[in-house]
Amino acid sequence: ELKVEQNPLFLSMQEGKNYTIYCNYSTTSDRLYWYRQDPGKSLESLFVLLSNGAVKQEGRLMASLDTKARLSTLHITAAVHDLSATYFCAVAGGTSYGKLTFGQGTILTVHP
Amino acid sequence: GAVVSQHPSWVICKSGTSVKIECRSLDFQATTMFWYRQFPKQSLMLMATSNEGSKATYEQGVEKDKFLINHASLTLSTLTVTSAHPEDSSFYICSARVAGSGYGYTFGSGTRLTVV
């Protein structure tokens, strides 16, 4: 059974600081996703990582994938209040092609 | 981009009644639709996978007779919560794979179900 674990689960940051959210998964997969969720809303796609060593950046967020370590990171640079949200990683694969397994989510709060 | 339209956005129903949630793919054909449930402060849990023209595949622990899924066309999948109870109150989200999108998934806007 594919398991996906994120840490930390709660992250309180000051504006302007940097931090990293980690996503570990238990079985081989070649597709990893990062999503953002605002309160009361559905998911917004941030990144799709498809190969070992993949790195993608959008604004203050950068995601990377190490398939050998079964680890993805979401790095936040110079955080701003607008980044406050819940961030999920999700992994496709295992025995059920197409099905996504989500991490627990990281609740990010950025303080002035 | 590919859009999945989900309705209603929110619904309040009495205990014992049934509620239907619809997800329509607006500009693409959704061969497969995934249905998730999310309780407050928790992650998304896959309930079932529906494929057009065939029976849905339910995850372990999800009652098939309670959560009826129909995927009669390539653009419409529905989830009916039958004989709803307060413990069914949750946020329900549908999602579809989008062919040719670099393995992306698109998500519906979600339905907040409250059973009173």
Interface residues (C-beta under 8 A of the other chain):
Chain A: R31 Y33 G40 K41 S42 L43 S45 V48 L50 F88 A92 S96 G98 K99 L100 T101 F102 G103 Q104 G105 I107
Chain B: Q6 T32 F34 K41 Q42 S43 L44 M45 L46 T49 I93 S95 R97 G102 Y103 G104 Y105 T106 F107 G108 S109 G110 R112
